């Protein structure tokens, strides 16, 4: 595997690749680690393992079911309690993604374990950000370098997805997820950098000194500490409300940029 992955993952990504190869053979074009495990800030206690696989052709249902069975516990145990999140897409989709990319298979082995068999009618707009992250910072577990496999989606589409993810975070994310996703979205808006949540928090913290409403810097400090397991996760209603206001301020920046 090319460098950049968190050593706490051990051989797990390579084991996933080996299982995919046993089912797919040469139809597996490549497997790519993305998310915090590739970009930094990965926590074995809090983070999941994000993998994106590319296949040469659409898969039949038998192959999809066999892959899912190989990846779920107890057949394969993920080193992170949050589990594995894996999507498989065709090489054609990775090389020229539409606004709503179709996928062949999605497997989540976390606490809300699920498998979606995908197909031509199954689309996941979130894959656009995954493609961009893989192209820029992904780690090739198997196959060619990511830049040879993934095209960069249009920036406008990526900004749409970043904003949509922030709106989702306000409804469903915990304190750190809300604050740090807002930080990395702000960084992408300003500098076209797709980084980890922790990196985004540290970037934003430097820009909040004496330039933003009092308290935002402390908000980011608390989110980074909680994400890294250095402090408890703030969960009081007042904390979550403050995180929501911070997200709203970043979404306002998105709106102003598109006006």
PyMOL commands that set and color helices and strands:
alter all, ss='L'
color gray80, all
select helices_A, chain A and resi 7-9+12-27+36-39+61-71+91-95+127-137+146-148+155-172+175-191+197-207+216-227+237-258
alter helices_A, ss='H'
color red, helices_A
select strands_A, chain A and resi 28-34+49-55+84-90+102-103+105-108+114-116+119-123+139-142
alter strands_A, ss='S'
color yellow, strands_A
deselect
rebuild
show_as cartoon
